[in-house]
Amino acid sequence: MTEPTSTIDADEAAFLDLHGQREELERQLALVQLKRQFGPGQDAIDQATADEQSLLVSLDRVMTLIRAAEYKRLPNARRW
């Protein structure tokens, strides 16, 4: 008996990759927020604040791509 193979098309793989990126960014963001709150000194807090802003921009970008990918997956989704 042969094992069924899991085939994922390129769009599905890209969609899953976006969610992986989102999860990683959310983890990094949580860590940076803790560093910002409990940093050992002002320099560390300032660096954590800058890192947080950068991560938020990246997270916004990934979330926008996820929303677009989810829309494309809808039946009868409009293509521009």
RAKA-V545981 format. One record per backbone hydrogen bond with DSSP energy under -1.0 kcal/mol. CO is the residue of the C=O (numbers start at 1). NH is the residue of the N-H. E is the energy in kcal/mol with one decimal. If there is no record, write none. Layout:
BEGIN
CO_NH_E ; CO_NH_E
END
This chain:
BEGIN
9_13_-2.4 ; 10_14_-2.4 ; 11_15_-2.3 ; 12_16_-2.6 ; 13_17_-2.2 ; 14_18_-2.1 ; 15_19_-1.7 ; 16_20_-1.8 ; 17_21_-2.4 ; 18_22_-2.4 ; 19_23_-2.3 ; 20_24_-2.2 ; 21_25_-2.6 ; 22_26_-2.5 ; 23_27_-2.1 ; 24_28_-2.5 ; 25_29_-2.6 ; 26_30_-2.2 ; 27_31_-2.1 ; 28_32_-2.5 ; 29_33_-2.4 ; 30_34_-1.7 ; 31_35_-2.2 ; 32_36_-2.5 ; 33_37_-2.0 ; 34_38_-2.9 ; 41_45_-2.1 ; 42_46_-2.7 ; 43_47_-2.3 ; 44_48_-2.3 ; 45_49_-2.2 ; 46_50_-2.1 ; 47_51_-2.6 ; 48_52_-2.5 ; 49_53_-2.1 ; 50_54_-2.0 ; 51_55_-2.6 ; 52_56_-2.4 ; 53_57_-1.8 ; 54_58_-2.1 ; 55_59_-2.8 ; 56_60_-2.3 ; 57_61_-2.0 ; 58_62_-2.4 ; 59_63_-2.7 ; 60_64_-2.1 ; 61_65_-1.9 ; 62_66_-2.4 ; 63_67_-2.6 ; 64_68_-2.1 ; 65_69_-2.4 ; 66_70_-2.8 ; 67_71_-2.1 ; 68_72_-2.1 ; 69_73_-1.2 ; 71_74_-1.4 ; 74_77_-1.4
END
